[in-house]
């Protein structure tokens, strides 16, 4: 089952789809999404995800990361190449031409003369590709010591898309292997990730017991390097180093927050443990939030689709009432469903402090959770801390767009806006409410506050490591 149950429990406001992104599960016909989930390649990839997450967590040095990356590259290459060929066959059949000689073997039992069979294979490969590359995102977070500034700064370009058929791949792969063999330096290949889009690679050079990182643009002909690419690279490096503007976002600045980062992600683990037994779990969260967690495998063992949907809706209403949030204020929700490798600044599921099977369930949408945030507890917490605040998001709006202002907070003549990327921590990362309030208060006290600050916590690695 594709996980369509989540649509029945969502409050009024949700995220819109970014232009150019692969199609979302909820935009697909249900029967198509079900076939996608049941496809042998999709099913087999789950075991691969668990294996690769476990292996990544065992990496202790750059030799480990080099071997891990080479293995992951090989797996992604196979999937992307298969997708590229299947897409060509589907187009050929749609044009009324016959099945080409030497067409690849399909993993499903569909009619090989039906273009829809090949198009399903293409969609399955797209999902599997994102799932595997989300593991590369987790590797990037790990090798950069979970420094969110690096990820945010280096994610400011458009995605380069799949590596298969891309010019320059040979040169990039040779740079990775040659640098390792000649210097013993690990090179992180950015195209393998979905979160690093500025620069082609990062080289990690060992310096004593520490390391230094160097960005590289790798071209067969050095004269082909574009000045615009070099400029964005310089902006990214300066943003990380001294807090200057982010590439493509003159108002964006990193702001150091001198308080520890804390979350309630242990509650997410508890919720999934309950859902694995009961199919569903609902929880009140500190700070005027509620959470629904669903284990789709267990849920569809226990109930029919209609009953699963009904029980999910009942659980959502029950937990909102228990938290005294039913029909109170404005609600926004964040759901984990179909978010794998779609937002470059969101911590990848594979680094969440959960067992590897739970992380793989999130990556493959076999488990989902939805956090609903109510406006009134947020505004009340800010006001109790000596700030004034207002809810800006229109109550009748059904879709929240990236970058849209949700609320504003003020202290004296200074003000700050909260956008979806800011609120995301309160929801999907279950950020502690006191940390969130103190962050807002600290930002408003900064003399050099301007534009849209990105708060950074020096000890954040302790949450993910």
Buried (B, 14 or more C-beta within 10 A) or exposed (E): BBBBBBBBBBBBBBBEBEEEEBEBBBEBEEEBBBBBBEBEBBEEBBEBBBBBBBBBBEBEEBEBBBEBBBEBBEBBBBBBBBBBBBBBBBEBBEEEEEEEEEBBEBBBEBEBEEBBBBBBBBBBBBBBBBBBBBBBBBBBBBBBEBBBBBBBBBBBBEBBEBBBEEEBBEBBBEBBEEBBEEEEBBBBBBBBBBBBBBBBBBBBBBEEEEBEBEBBBBBEEEEEEEEEBEEBBEBBBBBBEEBBBBBEBEEBBBBEBEBBBBBBBEBBBBBBBBBBEBBBBBBBBEBBBBBBBBBBBBBBEEBEBEEBBBBBBEBBEBBBEEBEBBEBBBBBBBBBBBBBBBBBEBBBBBBBBBBBBBBBBBBBBBBBBBBBBBBBBBBBBBEEBEBEBEBBBEEEBEEBEEEBEBBBBBBEEBBBBBBBBBBBBBBBBBBBBBBBBBBBBBBBEBEEBEEBBBBBBEEBBEBBE
